[in-house]
């Protein structure tokens, strides 16, 4: 058995019941503690029974791609440094230390490494993810699993992913796209507090179904910056449970999330506008250019991925609405949420 296959197949798991969860359009199956990823409301015995039935072949065929997520105890083998392997991304500190790297091998799939968060392999067919956290706290390494590894697995399984947060207002999916730090997460969470359903934070998986673009919920997890947490105050407890924190912010497991819904509108957020109110302008051209700029996992540009992008972006252009939102520098997410809610009601009902 090749070294990489042995590593992928190892089953050293952290303690926990078997679980089955939905995220990024995938059916995830694992056996480790995963707050916000595995649903704590499902009885453990029932979950074990369901997972055992699936393993024994008794369950009905899955309607979505199935991805087995395993925790293993070794680093990936040295085959990733061989001549067939290709480095897709490599970020370093100024002193030369690696921050993050992503490699591809035609037989093994993709290997991802992040300092302080471990090493991961997404199999070539996207059916399995193996995680070697290297001692990182659960919430820390699972933040990388959710933020980088599973979105790659979604792309390998035929979905397109955008750098976006999203909510559902009634039966309409609304995505917020922006550069990091602009406030798309804060806006989405404030809209949840106004009655919207949480769909996803930072990465939105989309697909085309019957000529309609569907946006799929991610894990019930979000990062909340310290400044926004201070603004929310006691209202933050209405969103969910804090499962981890660092100097930058909190990791929260959201109480509730929505189901896959048609994507009706995409809002491109920009800060720095003059005046006291946000300005909304519909984008009537350059849809592919605007959406392509915010495509996630941009290092992956296979023919299949490019075809999926063309299909998804074309369907968004045909059936959705795209708006640029110019936001006053001093406007907070709560006030902006009220304006966006009214705009969605007026333009996308």
Buried (B, 14 or more C-beta within 10 A) or exposed (E): EEBBEEBBEBEEBEEBBBBBBBBBBBBBBBBBBBBBBBBEEBEEEEBBEBBEEBEEEEEEEEEBBBBBBBBBEBBBBEBBEEEEBEEBBEEEEEEEEEEBBBBBBEEBBBBBBBBEBBBBBBBBEBBBBBBBBBEBBBBBBBBBBBBBBBBBBBBBBBBBBBBBBBBBBEEBBBBBBBBEEBBBBBBBBBBBBBEBBBBBBBBBBBBBEEEBBBBBBBBBBBBBBEEBBEBBEEEBEEBBEBBBBEEEBBBBBBBEBBEBBBBBBBBBBBBEBEEEEBBBEEBEEEBBEBBBBBBBBBEBEEEEBEEBBEBBBBBBBEBBBBBBBBBBEEBBBBBBBEBBBEBBEEEBE
